[in-house]
């Protein structure tokens, strides 16, 4: 069984003292998104591409909620 990974796409962003990598990869189980955080240590989550649209929907919902908190702080 081949356990090698193939990288299909990659992006990163730096926020404060953290760097986040967004990598689309493929292995013998299929394609997936790996989000990795580097900030002294390393942690990551893996989302199968079959579930990426649902993940995006929930992420947009929580980002919108977070924006309302930021707006409330700016108005205070």
CHARMM internal coordinates of N, CA and C (Angstrom, degrees):
IC EDIT
DIST 1 N 1 CA 1.4513
DIST 1 CA 1 C 1.5313
ANGL 1 N 1 CA 1 C 109.51
DIST 1 C 2 N 1.3314
ANGL 1 CA 1 C 2 N 116.87
DIHE 1 N 1 CA 1 C 2 N 128.58
DIST 2 N 2 CA 1.4563
ANGL 1 C 2 N 2 CA 122.47
DIHE 1 CA 1 C 2 N 2 CA -178.67
DIST 2 CA 2 C 1.5222
ANGL 2 N 2 CA 2 C 109.85
DIHE 1 C 2 N 2 CA 2 C -82.38
DIST 2 C 3 N 1.3344
ANGL 2 CA 2 C 3 N 117.64
DIHE 2 N 2 CA 2 C 3 N 120.07
DIST 3 N 3 CA 1.4588
ANGL 2 C 3 N 3 CA 121.36
DIHE 2 CA 2 C 3 N 3 CA -179.16
DIST 3 CA 3 C 1.5177
ANGL 3 N 3 CA 3 C 112.42
DIHE 2 C 3 N 3 CA 3 C -103.92
DIST 3 C 4 N 1.3207
ANGL 3 CA 3 C 4 N 118.26
DIHE 3 N 3 CA 3 C 4 N 11.64
DIST 4 N 4 CA 1.4574
ANGL 3 C 4 N 4 CA 120.43
DIHE 3 CA 3 C 4 N 4 CA -178.72
DIST 4 CA 4 C 1.5250
ANGL 4 N 4 CA 4 C 110.83
DIHE 3 C 4 N 4 CA 4 C -74.22
DIST 4 C 5 N 1.3292
ANGL 4 CA 4 C 5 N 115.18
DIHE 4 N 4 CA 4 C 5 N 152.34
DIST 5 N 5 CA 1.4481
ANGL 4 C 5 N 5 CA 122.07
DIHE 4 CA 4 C 5 N 5 CA 177.82
DIST 5 CA 5 C 1.5271
ANGL 5 N 5 CA 5 C 108.71
DIHE 4 C 5 N 5 CA 5 C -107.83
DIST 5 C 6 N 1.3101
ANGL 5 CA 5 C 6 N 115.88
DIHE 5 N 5 CA 5 C 6 N 144.92
DIST 6 N 6 CA 1.4494
ANGL 5 C 6 N 6 CA 122.12
DIHE 5 CA 5 C 6 N 6 CA 175.12
DIST 6 CA 6 C 1.5262
ANGL 6 N 6 CA 6 C 107.06
DIHE 5 C 6 N 6 CA 6 C -116.59
DIST 6 C 7 N 1.3272
ANGL 6 CA 6 C 7 N 117.58
DIHE 6 N 6 CA 6 C 7 N 125.97
DIST 7 N 7 CA 1.4622
ANGL 6 C 7 N 7 CA 121.06
DIHE 6 CA 6 C 7 N 7 CA 178.33
DIST 7 CA 7 C 1.5211
ANGL 7 N 7 CA 7 C 109.06
DIHE 6 C 7 N 7 CA 7 C -85.80
DIST 7 C 8 N 1.3363
ANGL 7 CA 7 C 8 N 116.32
DIHE 7 N 7 CA 7 C 8 N 127.70
DIST 8 N 8 CA 1.4567
ANGL 7 C 8 N 8 CA 121.65
DIHE 7 CA 7 C 8 N 8 CA -178.00
DIST 8 CA 8 C 1.5197
ANGL 8 N 8 CA 8 C 112.62
DIHE 7 C 8 N 8 CA 8 C -102.95
DIST 8 C 9 N 1.3479
ANGL 8 CA 8 C 9 N 117.37
DIHE 8 N 8 CA 8 C 9 N -32.04
DIST 9 N 9 CA 1.4649
ANGL 8 C 9 N 9 CA 122.29
DIHE 8 CA 8 C 9 N 9 CA 179.13
DIST 9 CA 9 C 1.5212
ANGL 9 N 9 CA 9 C 108.33
DIHE 8 C 9 N 9 CA 9 C -160.55
DIST 9 C 10 N 1.3342
ANGL 9 CA 9 C 10 N 116.00
DIHE 9 N 9 CA 9 C 10 N 154.08
DIST 10 N 10 CA 1.4609
ANGL 9 C 10 N 10 CA 119.78
DIHE 9 CA 9 C 10 N 10 CA -178.80
DIST 10 CA 10 C 1.5273
ANGL 10 N 10 CA 10 C 110.38
DIHE 9 C 10 N 10 CA 10 C -153.25
DIST 10 C 11 N 1.3268
ANGL 10 CA 10 C 11 N 116.05
DIHE 10 N 10 CA 10 C 11 N 138.81
DIST 11 N 11 CA 1.4685
ANGL 10 C 11 N 11 CA 124.13
DIHE 10 CA 10 C 11 N 11 CA 174.48
DIST 11 CA 11 C 1.5246
ANGL 11 N 11 CA 11 C 106.90
DIHE 10 C 11 N 11 CA 11 C -140.86
DIST 11 C 12 N 1.3358
ANGL 11 CA 11 C 12 N 115.57
DIHE 11 N 11 CA 11 C 12 N 159.18
DIST 12 N 12 CA 1.4626
ANGL 11 C 12 N 12 CA 118.55
DIHE 11 CA 11 C 12 N 12 CA 173.42
DIST 12 CA 12 C 1.5211
ANGL 12 N 12 CA 12 C 109.70
DIHE 11 C 12 N 12 CA 12 C -145.67
DIST 12 C 13 N 1.3349
ANGL 12 CA 12 C 13 N 114.70
DIHE 12 N 12 CA 12 C 13 N 161.28
DIST 13 N 13 CA 1.4587
ANGL 12 C 13 N 13 CA 121.53
DIHE 12 CA 12 C 13 N 13 CA 177.66
DIST 13 CA 13 C 1.5307
ANGL 13 N 13 CA 13 C 107.75
DIHE 12 C 13 N 13 CA 13 C -144.74
DIST 13 C 14 N 1.3457
ANGL 13 CA 13 C 14 N 115.28
DIHE 13 N 13 CA 13 C 14 N 141.95
DIST 14 N 14 CA 1.4602
ANGL 13 C 14 N 14 CA 121.75
DIHE 13 CA 13 C 14 N 14 CA 175.64
DIST 14 CA 14 C 1.5197
ANGL 14 N 14 CA 14 C 108.47
DIHE 13 C 14 N 14 CA 14 C -106.01
DIST 14 C 15 N 1.3398
ANGL 14 CA 14 C 15 N 115.88
DIHE 14 N 14 CA 14 C 15 N 126.81
DIST 15 N 15 CA 1.4543
ANGL 14 C 15 N 15 CA 122.31
DIHE 14 CA 14 C 15 N 15 CA 178.23
DIST 15 CA 15 C 1.5142
ANGL 15 N 15 CA 15 C 107.39
DIHE 14 C 15 N 15 CA 15 C -133.03
DIST 15 C 16 N 1.3344
ANGL 15 CA 15 C 16 N 115.25
DIHE 15 N 15 CA 15 C 16 N 117.31
DIST 16 N 16 CA 1.4586
ANGL 15 C 16 N 16 CA 122.26
DIHE 15 CA 15 C 16 N 16 CA -175.00
DIST 16 CA 16 C 1.5258
ANGL 16 N 16 CA 16 C 108.20
DIHE 15 C 16 N 16 CA 16 C 53.71
DIST 16 C 17 N 1.3172
ANGL 16 CA 16 C 17 N 118.81
DIHE 16 N 16 CA 16 C 17 N -124.09
DIST 17 N 17 CA 1.4690
ANGL 16 C 17 N 17 CA 120.28
DIHE 16 CA 16 C 17 N 17 CA -177.66
DIST 17 CA 17 C 1.5294
ANGL 17 N 17 CA 17 C 111.95
DIHE 16 C 17 N 17 CA 17 C -98.13
DIST 17 C 18 N 1.3286
ANGL 17 CA 17 C 18 N 117.00
DIHE 17 N 17 CA 17 C 18 N 17.48
DIST 18 N 18 CA 1.4623
ANGL 17 C 18 N 18 CA 121.02
DIHE 17 CA 17 C 18 N 18 CA -176.74
DIST 18 CA 18 C 1.5225
ANGL 18 N 18 CA 18 C 110.38
DIHE 17 C 18 N 18 CA 18 C -115.67
DIST 18 C 19 N 1.3090
ANGL 18 CA 18 C 19 N 115.63
DIHE 18 N 18 CA 18 C 19 N 150.48
DIST 19 N 19 CA 1.4615
ANGL 18 C 19 N 19 CA 122.45
DIHE 18 CA 18 C 19 N 19 CA 172.84
DIST 19 CA 19 C 1.5164
ANGL 19 N 19 CA 19 C 107.69
DIHE 18 C 19 N 19 CA 19 C -124.27
DIST 19 C 20 N 1.3270
ANGL 19 CA 19 C 20 N 115.01
DIHE 19 N 19 CA 19 C 20 N 130.91
DIST 20 N 20 CA 1.4524
ANGL 19 C 20 N 20 CA 121.64
DIHE 19 CA 19 C 20 N 20 CA 179.46
DIST 20 CA 20 C 1.5191
ANGL 20 N 20 CA 20 C 109.09
DIHE 19 C 20 N 20 CA 20 C -114.37
DIST 20 C 21 N 1.3286
ANGL 20 CA 20 C 21 N 115.68
DIHE 20 N 20 CA 20 C 21 N 133.63
DIST 21 N 21 CA 1.4585
ANGL 20 C 21 N 21 CA 122.18
DIHE 20 CA 20 C 21 N 21 CA 176.64
DIST 21 CA 21 C 1.5209
ANGL 21 N 21 CA 21 C 108.15
DIHE 20 C 21 N 21 CA 21 C -112.09
DIST 21 C 22 N 1.3258
ANGL 21 CA 21 C 22 N 115.95
DIHE 21 N 21 CA 21 C 22 N 137.02
DIST 22 N 22 CA 1.4552
ANGL 21 C 22 N 22 CA 123.52
DIHE 21 CA 21 C 22 N 22 CA 176.57
DIST 22 CA 22 C 1.5264
ANGL 22 N 22 CA 22 C 106.30
DIHE 21 C 22 N 22 CA 22 C -119.63
DIST 22 C 23 N 1.3086
ANGL 22 CA 22 C 23 N 116.82
DIHE 22 N 22 CA 22 C 23 N 106.96
DIST 23 N 23 CA 1.4630
ANGL 22 C 23 N 23 CA 121.58
DIHE 22 CA 22 C 23 N 23 CA -174.78
DIST 23 CA 23 C 1.5245
ANGL 23 N 23 CA 23 C 110.28
DIHE 22 C 23 N 23 CA 23 C -121.20
DIST 23 C 24 N 1.3240
ANGL 23 CA 23 C 24 N 116.00
DIHE 23 N 23 CA 23 C 24 N 128.79
DIST 24 N 24 CA 1.4601
ANGL 23 C 24 N 24 CA 120.57
DIHE 23 CA 23 C 24 N 24 CA 170.65
DIST 24 CA 24 C 1.5183
ANGL 24 N 24 CA 24 C 106.18
DIHE 23 C 24 N 24 CA 24 C -96.23
DIST 24 C 25 N 1.3236
ANGL 24 CA 24 C 25 N 114.97
DIHE 24 N 24 CA 24 C 25 N 123.34
DIST 25 N 25 CA 1.4606
ANGL 24 C 25 N 25 CA 121.18
DIHE 24 CA 24 C 25 N 25 CA -176.03
DIST 25 CA 25 C 1.5159
ANGL 25 N 25 CA 25 C 109.97
DIHE 24 C 25 N 25 CA 25 C -130.26
DIST 25 C 26 N 1.3211
ANGL 25 CA 25 C 26 N 113.60
DIHE 25 N 25 CA 25 C 26 N 169.52
DIST 26 N 26 CA 1.4614
ANGL 25 C 26 N 26 CA 120.09
DIHE 25 CA 25 C 26 N 26 CA 177.76
DIST 26 CA 26 C 1.5186
ANGL 26 N 26 CA 26 C 108.03
DIHE 25 C 26 N 26 CA 26 C -140.88
DIST 26 C 27 N 1.3187
ANGL 26 CA 26 C 27 N 115.67
DIHE 26 N 26 CA 26 C 27 N 137.47
DIST 27 N 27 CA 1.4610
ANGL 26 C 27 N 27 CA 121.02
DIHE 26 CA 26 C 27 N 27 CA 173.06
DIST 27 CA 27 C 1.5301
ANGL 27 N 27 CA 27 C 108.51
DIHE 26 C 27 N 27 CA 27 C -136.94
DIST 27 C 28 N 1.3005
ANGL 27 CA 27 C 28 N 116.70
DIHE 27 N 27 CA 27 C 28 N -166.92
DIST 28 N 28 CA 1.4655
ANGL 27 C 28 N 28 CA 119.91
DIHE 27 CA 27 C 28 N 28 CA -177.23
DIST 28 CA 28 C 1.5292
ANGL 28 N 28 CA 28 C 113.65
DIHE 27 C 28 N 28 CA 28 C -64.11
DIST 28 C 29 N 1.3420
ANGL 28 CA 28 C 29 N 117.51
DIHE 28 N 28 CA 28 C 29 N -17.69
DIST 29 N 29 CA 1.4737
ANGL 28 C 29 N 29 CA 121.09
DIHE 28 CA 28 C 29 N 29 CA 178.72
DIST 29 CA 29 C 1.5227
ANGL 29 N 29 CA 29 C 112.61
DIHE 28 C 29 N 29 CA 29 C -90.09
DIST 29 C 30 N 1.3383
ANGL 29 CA 29 C 30 N 117.98
DIHE 29 N 29 CA 29 C 30 N -16.94
DIST 30 N 30 CA 1.4568
ANGL 29 C 30 N 30 CA 121.08
DIHE 29 CA 29 C 30 N 30 CA 179.90
DIST 30 CA 30 C 1.5220
ANGL 30 N 30 CA 30 C 112.48
DIHE 29 C 30 N 30 CA 30 C 134.77
DIST 30 C 31 N 1.3355
ANGL 30 CA 30 C 31 N 115.22
DIHE 30 N 30 CA 30 C 31 N -165.94
DIST 31 N 31 CA 1.4689
ANGL 30 C 31 N 31 CA 121.79
DIHE 30 CA 30 C 31 N 31 CA -178.64
DIST 31 CA 31 C 1.5181
ANGL 31 N 31 CA 31 C 109.79
DIHE 30 C 31 N 31 CA 31 C -95.26
DIST 31 C 32 N 1.3464
ANGL 31 CA 31 C 32 N 115.72
DIHE 31 N 31 CA 31 C 32 N 148.04
DIST 32 N 32 CA 1.4559
ANGL 31 C 32 N 32 CA 120.52
DIHE 31 CA 31 C 32 N 32 CA -177.69
DIST 32 CA 32 C 1.5196
ANGL 32 N 32 CA 32 C 110.66
DIHE 31 C 32 N 32 CA 32 C -157.08
DIST 32 C 33 N 1.3253
ANGL 32 CA 32 C 33 N 115.27
DIHE 32 N 32 CA 32 C 33 N 160.38
DIST 33 N 33 CA 1.4568
ANGL 32 C 33 N 33 CA 123.19
DIHE 32 CA 32 C 33 N 33 CA 172.85
DIST 33 CA 33 C 1.5192
ANGL 33 N 33 CA 33 C 107.71
DIHE 32 C 33 N 33 CA 33 C -101.46
DIST 33 C 34 N 1.3143
ANGL 33 CA 33 C 34 N 116.42
DIHE 33 N 33 CA 33 C 34 N 128.16
DIST 34 N 34 CA 1.4677
ANGL 33 C 34 N 34 CA 121.17
DIHE 33 CA 33 C 34 N 34 CA 173.75
DIST 34 CA 34 C 1.5240
ANGL 34 N 34 CA 34 C 107.36
DIHE 33 C 34 N 34 CA 34 C -113.18
DIST 34 C 35 N 1.3338
ANGL 34 CA 34 C 35 N 116.13
DIHE 34 N 34 CA 34 C 35 N 123.85
DIST 35 N 35 CA 1.4624
ANGL 34 C 35 N 35 CA 122.50
DIHE 34 CA 34 C 35 N 35 CA 175.13
DIST 35 CA 35 C 1.5156
ANGL 35 N 35 CA 35 C 106.88
DIHE 34 C 35 N 35 CA 35 C -107.83
DIST 35 C 36 N 1.3305
ANGL 35 CA 35 C 36 N 115.28
DIHE 35 N 35 CA 35 C 36 N 119.45
DIST 36 N 36 CA 1.4601
ANGL 35 C 36 N 36 CA 121.06
DIHE 35 CA 35 C 36 N 36 CA -176.86
DIST 36 CA 36 C 1.5163
ANGL 36 N 36 CA 36 C 109.39
DIHE 35 C 36 N 36 CA 36 C -117.98
DIST 36 C 37 N 1.3307
ANGL 36 CA 36 C 37 N 116.78
DIHE 36 N 36 CA 36 C 37 N 134.84
DIST 37 N 37 CA 1.4593
ANGL 36 C 37 N 37 CA 123.58
DIHE 36 CA 36 C 37 N 37 CA 175.76
DIST 37 CA 37 C 1.5170
ANGL 37 N 37 CA 37 C 108.51
DIHE 36 C 37 N 37 CA 37 C -109.18
DIST 37 C 38 N 1.3334
ANGL 37 CA 37 C 38 N 116.12
DIHE 37 N 37 CA 37 C 38 N 129.06
DIST 38 N 38 CA 1.4600
ANGL 37 C 38 N 38 CA 121.73
DIHE 37 CA 37 C 38 N 38 CA 173.40
DIST 38 CA 38 C 1.5199
ANGL 38 N 38 CA 38 C 108.21
DIHE 37 C 38 N 38 CA 38 C -115.70
DIST 38 C 39 N 1.3238
ANGL 38 CA 38 C 39 N 116.40
DIHE 38 N 38 CA 38 C 39 N 121.54
DIST 39 N 39 CA 1.4726
ANGL 38 C 39 N 39 CA 121.42
DIHE 38 CA 38 C 39 N 39 CA 177.54
DIST 39 CA 39 C 1.5167
ANGL 39 N 39 CA 39 C 108.29
DIHE 38 C 39 N 39 CA 39 C -160.39
DIST 39 C 40 N 1.3018
ANGL 39 CA 39 C 40 N 115.91
DIHE 39 N 39 CA 39 C 40 N 66.60
DIST 40 N 40 CA 1.4554
ANGL 39 C 40 N 40 CA 120.24
DIHE 39 CA 39 C 40 N 40 CA -173.74
DIST 40 CA 40 C 1.5098
ANGL 40 N 40 CA 40 C 110.59
DIHE 39 C 40 N 40 CA 40 C 91.90
DIST 40 C 41 N 1.2984
ANGL 40 CA 40 C 41 N 117.24
DIHE 40 N 40 CA 40 C 41 N -45.41
DIST 41 N 41 CA 1.4547
ANGL 40 C 41 N 41 CA 124.05
DIHE 40 CA 40 C 41 N 41 CA 174.68
DIST 41 CA 41 C 1.5157
ANGL 41 N 41 CA 41 C 108.68
DIHE 40 C 41 N 41 CA 41 C -122.11
DIST 41 C 42 N 1.2994
ANGL 41 CA 41 C 42 N 115.79
DIHE 41 N 41 CA 41 C 42 N -167.16
DIST 42 N 42 CA 1.4634
ANGL 41 C 42 N 42 CA 120.28
DIHE 41 CA 41 C 42 N 42 CA 179.52
DIST 42 CA 42 C 1.5182
ANGL 42 N 42 CA 42 C 108.83
DIHE 41 C 42 N 42 CA 42 C -138.33
DIST 42 C 43 N 1.3145
ANGL 42 CA 42 C 43 N 114.95
DIHE 42 N 42 CA 42 C 43 N 134.12
DIST 43 N 43 CA 1.4662
ANGL 42 C 43 N 43 CA 120.06
DIHE 42 CA 42 C 43 N 43 CA 172.60
DIST 43 CA 43 C 1.5199
ANGL 43 N 43 CA 43 C 107.73
DIHE 42 C 43 N 43 CA 43 C -140.93
DIST 43 C 44 N 1.3219
ANGL 43 CA 43 C 44 N 115.79
DIHE 43 N 43 CA 43 C 44 N 154.26
DIST 44 N 44 CA 1.4607
ANGL 43 C 44 N 44 CA 118.22
DIHE 43 CA 43 C 44 N 44 CA -178.98
DIST 44 CA 44 C 1.5136
ANGL 44 N 44 CA 44 C 110.89
DIHE 43 C 44 N 44 CA 44 C -150.43
DIST 44 C 45 N 1.3341
ANGL 44 CA 44 C 45 N 114.03
DIHE 44 N 44 CA 44 C 45 N 159.45
DIST 45 N 45 CA 1.4521
ANGL 44 C 45 N 45 CA 122.08
DIHE 44 CA 44 C 45 N 45 CA 171.06
DIST 45 CA 45 C 1.5197
ANGL 45 N 45 CA 45 C 107.14
DIHE 44 C 45 N 45 CA 45 C -126.33
DIST 45 C 46 N 1.3144
ANGL 45 CA 45 C 46 N 115.62
DIHE 45 N 45 CA 45 C 46 N 153.96
DIST 46 N 46 CA 1.4629
ANGL 45 C 46 N 46 CA 121.78
DIHE 45 CA 45 C 46 N 46 CA -178.85
DIST 46 CA 46 C 1.5219
ANGL 46 N 46 CA 46 C 108.05
DIHE 45 C 46 N 46 CA 46 C -126.71
DIST 46 C 47 N 1.3422
ANGL 46 CA 46 C 47 N 115.93
DIHE 46 N 46 CA 46 C 47 N 128.09
DIST 47 N 47 CA 1.4551
ANGL 46 C 47 N 47 CA 121.52
DIHE 46 CA 46 C 47 N 47 CA 179.21
DIST 47 CA 47 C 1.5239
ANGL 47 N 47 CA 47 C 108.37
DIHE 46 C 47 N 47 CA 47 C -121.33
DIST 47 C 48 N 1.3258
ANGL 47 CA 47 C 48 N 118.75
DIHE 47 N 47 CA 47 C 48 N 119.49
DIST 48 N 48 CA 1.4649
ANGL 47 C 48 N 48 CA 120.27
DIHE 47 CA 47 C 48 N 48 CA 175.98
DIST 48 CA 48 C 1.5327
ANGL 48 N 48 CA 48 C 109.39
DIHE 47 C 48 N 48 CA 48 C -59.78
DIST 48 C 49 N 1.3237
ANGL 48 CA 48 C 49 N 117.49
DIHE 48 N 48 CA 48 C 49 N 139.78
DIST 49 N 49 CA 1.4635
ANGL 48 C 49 N 49 CA 120.02
DIHE 48 CA 48 C 49 N 49 CA -178.11
DIST 49 CA 49 C 1.5210
ANGL 49 N 49 CA 49 C 112.37
DIHE 48 C 49 N 49 CA 49 C -60.75
DIST 49 C 50 N 1.3226
ANGL 49 CA 49 C 50 N 118.16
DIHE 49 N 49 CA 49 C 50 N -25.08
DIST 50 N 50 CA 1.4638
ANGL 49 C 50 N 50 CA 120.11
DIHE 49 CA 49 C 50 N 50 CA 176.55
DIST 50 CA 50 C 1.5262
ANGL 50 N 50 CA 50 C 111.82
DIHE 49 C 50 N 50 CA 50 C -60.03
DIST 50 C 51 N 1.3307
ANGL 50 CA 50 C 51 N 118.07
DIHE 50 N 50 CA 50 C 51 N -26.42
DIST 51 N 51 CA 1.4603
ANGL 50 C 51 N 51 CA 121.94
DIHE 50 CA 50 C 51 N 51 CA -178.65
DIST 51 CA 51 C 1.5128
ANGL 51 N 51 CA 51 C 114.06
DIHE 50 C 51 N 51 CA 51 C -105.51
DIST 51 C 52 N 1.3220
ANGL 51 CA 51 C 52 N 117.92
DIHE 51 N 51 CA 51 C 52 N 10.17
DIST 52 N 52 CA 1.4644
ANGL 51 C 52 N 52 CA 120.66
DIHE 51 CA 51 C 52 N 52 CA -171.85
DIST 52 CA 52 C 1.5267
ANGL 52 N 52 CA 52 C 112.61
DIHE 51 C 52 N 52 CA 52 C -67.12
DIST 52 C 53 N 1.3285
ANGL 52 CA 52 C 53 N 118.78
DIHE 52 N 52 CA 52 C 53 N -34.56
DIST 53 N 53 CA 1.4716
ANGL 52 C 53 N 53 CA 119.92
DIHE 52 CA 52 C 53 N 53 CA 179.93
DIST 53 CA 53 C 1.5269
ANGL 53 N 53 CA 53 C 111.32
DIHE 52 C 53 N 53 CA 53 C -67.77
DIST 53 C 54 N 1.3223
ANGL 53 CA 53 C 54 N 117.69
DIHE 53 N 53 CA 53 C 54 N -41.52
DIST 54 N 54 CA 1.4592
ANGL 53 C 54 N 54 CA 120.52
DIHE 53 CA 53 C 54 N 54 CA 176.08
DIST 54 CA 54 C 1.5290
ANGL 54 N 54 CA 54 C 110.55
DIHE 53 C 54 N 54 CA 54 C -64.43
DIST 54 C 55 N 1.3259
ANGL 54 CA 54 C 55 N 116.87
DIHE 54 N 54 CA 54 C 55 N -41.39
DIST 55 N 55 CA 1.4633
ANGL 54 C 55 N 55 CA 121.11
DIHE 54 CA 54 C 55 N 55 CA 177.10
DIST 55 CA 55 C 1.5306
ANGL 55 N 55 CA 55 C 109.81
DIHE 54 C 55 N 55 CA 55 C -59.05
DIST 55 C 56 N 1.3231
ANGL 55 CA 55 C 56 N 116.99
DIHE 55 N 55 CA 55 C 56 N -44.87
DIST 56 N 56 CA 1.4671
ANGL 55 C 56 N 56 CA 121.23
DIHE 55 CA 55 C 56 N 56 CA -179.68
DIST 56 CA 56 C 1.5259
ANGL 56 N 56 CA 56 C 110.79
DIHE 55 C 56 N 56 CA 56 C -63.07
DIST 56 C 57 N 1.3255
ANGL 56 CA 56 C 57 N 117.39
DIHE 56 N 56 CA 56 C 57 N -42.92
DIST 57 N 57 CA 1.4650
ANGL 56 C 57 N 57 CA 120.34
DIHE 56 CA 56 C 57 N 57 CA 178.92
DIST 57 CA 57 C 1.5259
ANGL 57 N 57 CA 57 C 111.18
DIHE 56 C 57 N 57 CA 57 C -57.74
DIST 57 C 58 N 1.3284
ANGL 57 CA 57 C 58 N 116.72
DIHE 57 N 57 CA 57 C 58 N -47.51
DIST 58 N 58 CA 1.4727
ANGL 57 C 58 N 58 CA 120.10
DIHE 57 CA 57 C 58 N 58 CA -179.49
DIST 58 CA 58 C 1.5240
ANGL 58 N 58 CA 58 C 110.93
DIHE 57 C 58 N 58 CA 58 C -67.47
DIST 58 C 59 N 1.3132
ANGL 58 CA 58 C 59 N 117.30
DIHE 58 N 58 CA 58 C 59 N -36.41
DIST 59 N 59 CA 1.4670
ANGL 58 C 59 N 59 CA 120.91
DIHE 58 CA 58 C 59 N 59 CA 178.75
DIST 59 CA 59 C 1.5262
ANGL 59 N 59 CA 59 C 110.49
DIHE 58 C 59 N 59 CA 59 C -64.91
DIST 59 C 60 N 1.3236
ANGL 59 CA 59 C 60 N 117.77
DIHE 59 N 59 CA 59 C 60 N -44.22
DIST 60 N 60 CA 1.4627
ANGL 59 C 60 N 60 CA 121.14
DIHE 59 CA 59 C 60 N 60 CA 177.80
DIST 60 CA 60 C 1.5268
ANGL 60 N 60 CA 60 C 110.33
DIHE 59 C 60 N 60 CA 60 C -61.41
DIST 60 C 61 N 1.3156
ANGL 60 CA 60 C 61 N 117.53
DIHE 60 N 60 CA 60 C 61 N -41.52
DIST 61 N 61 CA 1.4690
ANGL 60 C 61 N 61 CA 120.92
DIHE 60 CA 60 C 61 N 61 CA 178.56
DIST 61 CA 61 C 1.5253
ANGL 61 N 61 CA 61 C 110.82
DIHE 60 C 61 N 61 CA 61 C -59.12
DIST 61 C 62 N 1.3205
ANGL 61 CA 61 C 62 N 117.42
DIHE 61 N 61 CA 61 C 62 N -47.23
DIST 62 N 62 CA 1.4715
ANGL 61 C 62 N 62 CA 119.82
DIHE 61 CA 61 C 62 N 62 CA -176.70
DIST 62 CA 62 C 1.5279
ANGL 62 N 62 CA 62 C 111.44
DIHE 61 C 62 N 62 CA 62 C -73.68
DIST 62 C 63 N 1.3167
ANGL 62 CA 62 C 63 N 117.46
DIHE 62 N 62 CA 62 C 63 N -31.85
DIST 63 N 63 CA 1.4717
ANGL 62 C 63 N 63 CA 120.56
DIHE 62 CA 62 C 63 N 63 CA 175.56
DIST 63 CA 63 C 1.5266
ANGL 63 N 63 CA 63 C 109.66
DIHE 62 C 63 N 63 CA 63 C -65.44
DIST 63 C 64 N 1.3236
ANGL 63 CA 63 C 64 N 117.16
DIHE 63 N 63 CA 63 C 64 N -41.19
DIST 64 N 64 CA 1.4673
ANGL 63 C 64 N 64 CA 120.19
DIHE 63 CA 63 C 64 N 64 CA 176.73
DIST 64 CA 64 C 1.5248
ANGL 64 N 64 CA 64 C 110.89
DIHE 63 C 64 N 64 CA 64 C -62.20
DIST 64 C 65 N 1.3207
ANGL 64 CA 64 C 65 N 117.71
DIHE 64 N 64 CA 64 C 65 N -41.92
DIST 65 N 65 CA 1.4696
ANGL 64 C 65 N 65 CA 120.48
DIHE 64 CA 64 C 65 N 65 CA 176.96
DIST 65 CA 65 C 1.5178
ANGL 65 N 65 CA 65 C 111.01
DIHE 64 C 65 N 65 CA 65 C -63.56
DIST 65 C 66 N 1.3260
ANGL 65 CA 65 C 66 N 117.11
DIHE 65 N 65 CA 65 C 66 N -42.17
DIST 66 N 66 CA 1.4685
ANGL 65 C 66 N 66 CA 120.91
DIHE 65 CA 65 C 66 N 66 CA 179.08
DIST 66 CA 66 C 1.5262
ANGL 66 N 66 CA 66 C 110.39
DIHE 65 C 66 N 66 CA 66 C -62.64
DIST 66 C 67 N 1.3217
ANGL 66 CA 66 C 67 N 117.27
DIHE 66 N 66 CA 66 C 67 N -37.49
DIST 67 N 67 CA 1.4660
ANGL 66 C 67 N 67 CA 121.05
DIHE 66 CA 66 C 67 N 67 CA 179.01
DIST 67 CA 67 C 1.5208
ANGL 67 N 67 CA 67 C 110.90
DIHE 66 C 67 N 67 CA 67 C -62.08
DIST 67 C 68 N 1.3289
ANGL 67 CA 67 C 68 N 116.89
DIHE 67 N 67 CA 67 C 68 N -37.02
DIST 68 N 68 CA 1.4597
ANGL 67 C 68 N 68 CA 118.81
DIHE 67 CA 67 C 68 N 68 CA 178.87
DIST 68 CA 68 C 1.5239
ANGL 68 N 68 CA 68 C 111.07
DIHE 67 C 68 N 68 CA 68 C -65.41
DIST 68 C 69 N 1.3382
ANGL 68 CA 68 C 69 N 117.94
DIHE 68 N 68 CA 68 C 69 N -33.94
DIST 69 N 69 CA 1.4663
ANGL 68 C 69 N 69 CA 120.41
DIHE 68 CA 68 C 69 N 69 CA 175.76
DIST 69 CA 69 C 1.5177
ANGL 69 N 69 CA 69 C 110.91
DIHE 68 C 69 N 69 CA 69 C -68.11
DIST 69 C 70 N 1.3349
ANGL 69 CA 69 C 70 N 117.27
DIHE 69 N 69 CA 69 C 70 N -40.59
DIST 70 N 70 CA 1.4658
ANGL 69 C 70 N 70 CA 120.51
DIHE 69 CA 69 C 70 N 70 CA 178.32
DIST 70 CA 70 C 1.5250
ANGL 70 N 70 CA 70 C 110.84
DIHE 69 C 70 N 70 CA 70 C -64.43
DIST 70 C 71 N 1.3411
ANGL 70 CA 70 C 71 N 116.96
DIHE 70 N 70 CA 70 C 71 N -41.53
DIST 71 N 71 CA 1.4511
ANGL 70 C 71 N 71 CA 121.16
DIHE 70 CA 70 C 71 N 71 CA 178.52
DIST 71 CA 71 C 1.5243
ANGL 71 N 71 CA 71 C 111.33
DIHE 70 C 71 N 71 CA 71 C -63.06
DIST 71 C 72 N 1.3286
ANGL 71 CA 71 C 72 N 117.10
DIHE 71 N 71 CA 71 C 72 N -40.08
DIST 72 N 72 CA 1.4652
ANGL 71 C 72 N 72 CA 121.39
DIHE 71 CA 71 C 72 N 72 CA 178.74
DIST 72 CA 72 C 1.5275
ANGL 72 N 72 CA 72 C 110.69
DIHE 71 C 72 N 72 CA 72 C -64.33
DIST 72 C 73 N 1.3334
ANGL 72 CA 72 C 73 N 117.26
DIHE 72 N 72 CA 72 C 73 N -39.03
DIST 73 N 73 CA 1.4648
ANGL 72 C 73 N 73 CA 120.90
DIHE 72 CA 72 C 73 N 73 CA 178.30
DIST 73 CA 73 C 1.5108
ANGL 73 N 73 CA 73 C 110.60
DIHE 72 C 73 N 73 CA 73 C -66.44
DIST 73 C 74 N 1.3323
ANGL 73 CA 73 C 74 N 117.82
DIHE 73 N 73 CA 73 C 74 N -39.74
DIST 74 N 74 CA 1.4694
ANGL 73 C 74 N 74 CA 121.81
DIHE 73 CA 73 C 74 N 74 CA -179.37
DIST 74 CA 74 C 1.5250
ANGL 74 N 74 CA 74 C 111.59
DIHE 73 C 74 N 74 CA 74 C -66.13
DIST 74 C 75 N 1.3321
ANGL 74 CA 74 C 75 N 116.00
DIHE 74 N 74 CA 74 C 75 N -33.08
DIST 75 N 75 CA 1.4600
ANGL 74 C 75 N 75 CA 119.97
DIHE 74 CA 74 C 75 N 75 CA -179.66
DIST 75 CA 75 C 1.5200
ANGL 75 N 75 CA 75 C 112.65
DIHE 74 C 75 N 75 CA 75 C -78.54
DIST 75 C 76 N 1.3198
ANGL 75 CA 75 C 76 N 117.87
DIHE 75 N 75 CA 75 C 76 N -20.38
DIST 76 N 76 CA 1.4707
ANGL 75 C 76 N 76 CA 121.65
DIHE 75 CA 75 C 76 N 76 CA -177.41
DIST 76 CA 76 C 1.5121
ANGL 76 N 76 CA 76 C 112.42
DIHE 75 C 76 N 76 CA 76 C -75.19
END
COOR INIT
IC SEED 1 N 1 CA 1 C
IC BUILD
